[in-house]
Amino acid sequence: MSKRLEEIKDRWINDKVFWTGNIDYLIKQAERVKKLELELLYYKMATKSYVDIEQQNKRYLEALEFYANEENYLFDEKEYKVGLGVPESEITLDYGNKARKALER
């Protein structure tokens, strides 16, 4: 039970002026408060999930933009023609690390 509800309950029970014997009203109000507190908890959980999904989407978008950028596939043709091995571009140097990093969080 919330602190505010406890204060109200104490006031009604301990103060003879406010005590009317209408306990049903107090019970209904307590149930309403409990329901609202539960709804608030669900809202907070949903908000946290939304923020987590937004951050995940941002990571995925950054990784996709890197792999979609054609400039990241460019390499020095001179090195390739001389036979110095696999041409080095941003993509070959990355070895999929950006994708794995985006997925692991």
N, CA, C and O of each residue as an XYZ file, in Angstrom:
420
protein
N       0.852     -1.168      0.000
C       0.000      0.000      0.000
C       0.898      1.231      0.000
O       1.927      1.261      0.674
N       0.494      2.250     -0.768
C       1.327      3.441     -0.874
C       1.302      4.251      0.421
O       0.390      4.130      1.240
N       2.321      5.072      0.575
C       2.443      5.894      1.781
C       1.248      6.844      1.912
O       0.711      7.033      3.003
N       0.846      7.431      0.800
C      -0.286      8.369      0.812
C      -1.559      7.652      1.245
O      -2.346      8.196      2.020
N      -1.766      6.435      0.749
C      -2.951      5.670      1.122
C      -2.924      5.337      2.613
O      -3.956      5.370      3.283
N      -1.745      5.019      3.120
C      -1.611      4.748      4.556
C      -1.997      5.985      5.374
O      -2.682      5.870      6.390
N      -1.555      7.168      4.928
C      -1.880      8.410      5.634
C      -3.389      8.648      5.653
O      -3.955      9.005      6.686
N      -4.024      8.450      4.521
C      -5.471      8.654      4.434
C      -6.202      7.656      5.328
O      -7.132      8.019      6.049
N      -5.775      6.407      5.274
C      -6.401      5.375      6.099
C      -6.270      5.721      7.586
O      -7.243      5.639      8.337
N      -5.058      6.108      8.004
C      -4.839      6.485      9.409
C      -5.722      7.668      9.812
O      -6.276      7.696     10.911
N      -5.843      8.632      8.917
C      -6.653      9.813      9.219
C      -8.118      9.427      9.419
O      -8.770      9.896     10.352
N      -8.626      8.571      8.536
C     -10.018      8.168      8.633
C     -10.281      7.300      9.857
O     -11.316      7.436     10.510
N      -9.353      6.418     10.163
C      -9.567      5.508     11.285
C      -9.364      6.206     12.613
O     -10.131      5.971     13.547
N      -8.362      7.050     12.727
C      -8.002      7.669     14.005
C      -8.775      8.949     14.316
O      -8.912      9.315     15.484
N      -9.275      9.626     13.304
C      -9.969     10.898     13.532
C     -11.480     10.641     13.583
O     -12.085     10.284     12.572
N     -12.075     10.820     14.740
C     -13.509     10.524     14.942
C     -14.406     11.403     14.079
O     -15.508     10.998     13.709
N     -13.928     12.620     13.757
C     -14.750     13.522     12.938
C     -14.961     12.941     11.547
O     -16.052     13.045     10.986
N     -13.912     12.325     10.988
C     -14.003     11.796      9.625
C     -14.597     10.399      9.577
O     -15.044      9.945      8.524
N     -14.601      9.722     10.707
C     -15.071      8.347     10.705
C     -16.581      8.317     10.594
O     -17.286      8.780     11.491
N     -17.076      7.774      9.496
C     -18.518      7.709      9.279
C     -18.999      6.266      9.239
O     -20.199      6.010      9.137
N     -18.084      5.341      9.319
C     -18.461      3.942      9.257
C     -18.584      3.439      7.834
O     -18.961      2.288      7.616
N     -18.273      4.278      6.865
C     -18.387      3.888      5.461
C     -17.105      3.204      4.995
O     -16.342      3.766      4.209
N     -16.881      2.021      5.473
C     -15.668      1.277      5.153
C     -15.666      0.810      3.701
O     -14.600      0.633      3.111
N     -16.853      0.608      3.117
C     -16.928      0.182      1.718
C     -16.277      1.203      0.790
O     -15.592      0.841     -0.166
N     -16.499      2.476      1.082
C     -15.899      3.538      0.266
C     -14.377      3.454      0.333
O     -13.700      3.552     -0.691
N     -13.844      3.272      1.534
C     -12.398      3.179      1.695
C     -11.826      1.962      0.973
O     -10.763      2.042      0.358
N     -12.527      0.848      1.048
C     -12.065     -0.364      0.380
C     -12.037     -0.156     -1.132
O     -11.081     -0.554     -1.796
N     -13.080      0.467     -1.675
C     -13.133      0.733     -3.116
C     -11.996      1.654     -3.536
O     -11.375      1.456     -4.581
N     -11.730      2.661     -2.713
C     -10.653      3.593     -3.041
C      -9.292      2.896     -2.965
O      -8.419      3.149     -3.795
N      -9.114      2.034     -1.990
C      -7.862      1.290     -1.858
C      -7.664      0.364     -3.064
O      -6.553      0.243     -3.581
N      -8.731     -0.279     -3.504
C      -8.657     -1.145     -4.679
C      -8.330     -0.327     -5.929
O      -7.561     -0.760     -6.788
N      -8.922      0.847     -6.010
C      -8.645      1.730     -7.149
C      -7.178      2.155     -7.159
O      -6.534      2.159     -8.208
N      -6.662      2.508     -5.996
C      -5.248      2.903     -5.893
C      -4.351      1.734     -6.290
O      -3.375      1.916     -7.017
N      -4.679      0.543     -5.818
C      -3.885     -0.649     -6.141
C      -3.882     -0.883     -7.650
O      -2.845     -1.184     -8.240
N      -5.055     -0.741     -8.265
C      -5.165     -0.932     -9.705
C      -4.336      0.116    -10.460
O      -3.651     -0.212    -11.429
N      -4.400      1.362    -10.017
C      -3.631      2.422    -10.673
C      -2.122      2.214    -10.502
O      -1.350      2.469    -11.426
N      -1.708      1.755     -9.326
C      -0.289      1.473     -9.108
C       0.188      0.356    -10.019
O       1.306      0.414    -10.530
N      -0.637     -0.657    -10.232
C      -0.301     -1.756    -11.127
C      -0.206     -1.270    -12.575
O       0.702     -1.661    -13.307
N      -1.144     -0.419    -12.980
C      -1.109      0.140    -14.330
C       0.144      0.988    -14.531
O       0.744      0.967    -15.606
N       0.536      1.725    -13.509
C       1.754      2.525    -13.582
C       2.983      1.627    -13.749
O       3.886      1.936    -14.527
N       3.006      0.527    -13.021
C       4.108     -0.421    -13.146
C       4.177     -0.987    -14.565
O       5.262     -1.066    -15.142
N       3.040     -1.380    -15.135
C       3.002     -1.881    -16.514
C       3.482     -0.815    -17.496
O       4.216     -1.112    -18.439
N       3.062      0.423    -17.268
C       3.481      1.521    -18.143
C       4.994      1.702    -18.093
O       5.633      1.881    -19.131
N       5.572      1.655    -16.888
C       7.022      1.815    -16.753
C       7.759      0.684    -17.457
O       8.781      0.914    -18.104
N       7.245     -0.533    -17.335
C       7.873     -1.681    -17.988
C       7.793     -1.537    -19.514
O       8.758     -1.829    -20.220
N       6.645     -1.088    -20.014
C       6.470     -0.922    -21.453
C       7.378      0.183    -21.971
O       7.946      0.064    -23.057
N       7.517      1.254    -21.204
C       8.379      2.356    -21.614
C       9.825      1.899    -21.696
O      10.534      2.251    -22.639
N      10.273      1.112    -20.712
C      11.645      0.599    -20.724
C      11.850     -0.297    -21.942
O      12.886     -0.217    -22.602
N      10.878     -1.144    -22.243
C      10.984     -2.017    -23.412
C      11.079     -1.198    -24.686
O      11.861     -1.522    -25.580
N      10.284     -0.134    -24.774
C      10.295      0.728    -25.955
C      11.666      1.370    -26.130
O      12.193      1.412    -27.242
N      12.247      1.869    -25.044
C      13.568      2.504    -25.109
C      14.617      1.484    -25.542
O      15.482      1.794    -26.360
N      14.546      0.275    -25.000
C      15.495     -0.781    -25.380
C      15.384     -1.104    -26.873
O      16.397     -1.282    -27.549
N      14.169     -1.177    -27.376
C      13.958     -1.482    -28.794
C      14.461     -0.347    -29.669
O      15.038     -0.589    -30.729
N      14.248      0.890    -29.235
C      14.754      2.039    -29.993
C      16.278      1.989    -30.091
O      16.837      2.228    -31.161
N      16.946      1.682    -28.991
C      18.412      1.587    -29.002
C      18.884      0.442    -29.891
O      19.867      0.580    -30.621
N      18.185     -0.681    -29.828
C      18.528     -1.818    -30.672
C      18.368     -1.446    -32.144
O      19.238     -1.764    -32.955
N      17.281     -0.784    -32.499
C      17.055     -0.370    -33.888
C      18.149      0.574    -34.362
O      18.576      0.504    -35.515
N      18.602      1.455    -33.481
C      19.667      2.395    -33.838
C      20.965      1.639    -34.151
O      21.646      1.951    -35.127
N      21.305      0.643    -33.319
C      22.515     -0.153    -33.569
C      22.410     -0.901    -34.901
O      23.358     -0.930    -35.686
N      21.252     -1.499    -35.141
C      21.054     -2.237    -36.389
C      21.159     -1.311    -37.596
O      21.776     -1.663    -38.601
N      20.561     -0.139    -37.499
C      20.592      0.811    -38.606
C      22.026      1.238    -38.909
O      22.415      1.320    -40.074
N      22.815      1.512    -37.866
C      24.206      1.918    -38.080
C      24.997      0.815    -38.775
O      25.787      1.091    -39.677
N      24.788     -0.434    -38.356
C      25.494     -1.553    -38.991
C      25.051     -1.713    -40.446
O      25.882     -1.912    -41.333
N      23.750     -1.625    -40.687
C      23.252     -1.758    -42.064
C      23.771     -0.637    -42.960
O      24.111     -0.871    -44.120
N      23.830      0.568    -42.427
C      24.348      1.690    -43.221
C      25.808      1.459    -43.594
O      26.222      1.792    -44.705
N      26.588      0.892    -42.679
C      27.993      0.607    -42.962
C      28.101     -0.396    -44.118
O      28.871     -0.184    -45.054
N      27.336     -1.475    -44.051
C      27.421     -2.504    -45.086
C      26.748     -2.073    -46.392
O      27.072     -2.605    -47.454
N      25.844     -1.145    -46.330
C      25.170     -0.669    -47.540
C      25.986      0.403    -48.268
O      25.758      0.658    -49.450
N      26.925      1.022    -47.573
C      27.730      2.088    -48.167
C      28.723      1.478    -49.161
O      29.636      0.752    -48.765
N      28.543      1.773    -50.441
C      29.379      1.187    -51.494
C      30.845      1.576    -51.365
O      31.725      0.825    -51.786
N      31.110      2.721    -50.796
C      32.499      3.162    -50.638
C      33.288      2.231    -49.720
O      34.509      2.132    -49.840
N      32.601      1.550    -48.809
C      33.287      0.642    -47.895
C      33.778     -0.631    -48.588
O      34.519     -1.416    -47.996
N      33.363     -0.835    -49.843
C      33.791     -2.014    -50.589
C      34.968     -1.707    -51.519
O      35.537     -2.616    -52.125
N      35.325     -0.440    -51.630
C      36.412     -0.047    -52.525
C      37.760     -0.475    -51.958
O      37.970     -0.469    -50.745
N      38.666     -0.845    -52.854
C      40.009     -1.246    -52.434
C      41.008     -0.723    -53.451
O      40.628     -0.275    -54.533
N      42.273     -0.778    -53.106
C      43.349     -0.311    -53.981
C      43.607     -1.385    -55.040
O      44.129     -2.458    -54.737
N      43.236     -1.081    -56.272
C      43.374     -2.064    -57.352
C      44.823     -2.417    -57.622
O      45.110     -3.532    -58.059
N      45.752     -1.492    -57.373
C      47.176     -1.768    -57.620
C      47.634     -2.946    -56.761
O      48.323     -3.841    -57.251
N      47.256     -2.948    -55.486
C      47.647     -4.040    -54.586
C      47.086     -5.372    -55.076
O      47.760     -6.400    -55.015
N      45.855     -5.344    -55.558
C      45.193     -6.575    -55.999
C      45.878     -7.149    -57.241
O      46.078     -8.359    -57.345
N      46.237     -6.267    -58.183
C      46.848     -6.714    -59.435
C      48.246     -7.284    -59.223
O      48.669     -8.190    -59.941
N      48.954     -6.753    -58.240
C      50.317     -7.229    -58.005
C      50.295     -8.573    -57.272
O      51.337     -9.214    -57.139
N      49.175     -8.989    -56.815
C      49.069    -10.277    -56.158
C      49.493    -10.263    -54.691
O      50.064    -11.237    -54.201
N      49.222     -9.186    -54.004
C      49.600     -9.084    -52.602
C      48.545     -9.663    -51.666
O      48.541     -9.363    -50.472
N      47.675    -10.469    -52.187
C      46.668    -11.096    -51.334
C      45.286    -10.511    -51.552
O      45.006     -9.910    -52.589
N      44.431    -10.694    -50.566
C      43.052    -10.227    -50.636
C      43.037     -8.699    -50.576
O      43.684     -8.094    -49.721
N      42.293     -8.089    -51.493
C      42.233     -6.622    -51.455
C      41.600     -6.147    -50.148
O      40.582     -6.680    -49.705
N      42.216     -5.145    -49.547
C      41.716     -4.643    -48.268
C      40.775     -3.465    -48.494
O      41.166     -2.417    -49.009
N      39.538     -3.670    -48.096
C      38.550     -2.594    -48.081
C      38.025     -2.514    -46.658
O      38.350     -3.357    -45.822
N      37.221     -1.512    -46.386
C      36.639     -1.399    -45.044
C      35.851     -2.655    -44.680
O      35.852     -3.086    -43.526
N      35.183     -3.233    -45.664
C      34.367     -4.423    -45.426
C      35.239     -5.636    -45.103
O      34.960     -6.359    -44.146
N      36.304     -5.866    -45.899
C      37.148     -7.034    -45.632
C      37.918     -6.875    -44.330
O      38.206     -7.866    -43.659
N      38.249     -5.660    -43.968
C      38.945     -5.426    -42.703
C      38.009     -5.607    -41.504
O      38.447     -5.920    -40.397
N      36.730     -5.407    -41.747
C      35.741     -5.493    -40.656
C      35.421     -6.947    -40.278
O      35.178     -7.236    -39.106
N      35.419     -7.846    -41.237
C      35.120     -9.270    -41.004
C      33.778     -9.481    -40.295
O      33.615    -10.459    -39.565
N      32.840     -8.596    -40.497
C      31.520     -8.754    -39.880
C      31.448     -8.315    -38.428
O      30.438     -8.554    -37.766
N      32.504     -7.674    -37.914
C      32.524     -7.259    -36.502
C      31.417     -6.280    -36.148
O      30.826     -6.366    -35.072
N      31.135     -5.348    -37.057
C      30.066     -4.369    -36.764
C      28.718     -5.073    -36.612
O      27.928     -4.730    -35.733
N      28.465     -6.050    -37.465
C      27.192     -6.787    -37.376
C      27.113     -7.580    -36.085
O      26.087     -7.559    -35.405
N      28.185     -8.279    -35.742
C      28.187     -9.060    -34.502
C      28.030     -8.171    -33.283
O      27.308     -8.511    -32.345
N      28.704     -7.034    -33.298
C      28.609     -6.101    -32.163
C      27.180     -5.575    -32.031
O      26.664     -5.458    -30.919
N      26.545     -5.261    -33.143
C      25.156     -4.757    -33.090
C      24.206     -5.829    -32.574
O      23.240     -5.511    -31.882
N      24.459     -7.069    -32.892
C      23.567     -8.163    -32.493
C      23.785     -8.643    -31.055
O      22.858     -9.166    -30.436
N      24.978     -8.476    -30.524
C      25.267     -9.070    -29.214
C      24.681     -8.315    -28.028
O      24.542     -8.905    -26.957
N      24.338     -7.062    -28.165
C      23.824     -6.292    -27.034
C      22.405     -6.635    -26.718
O      21.826     -6.071    -25.789
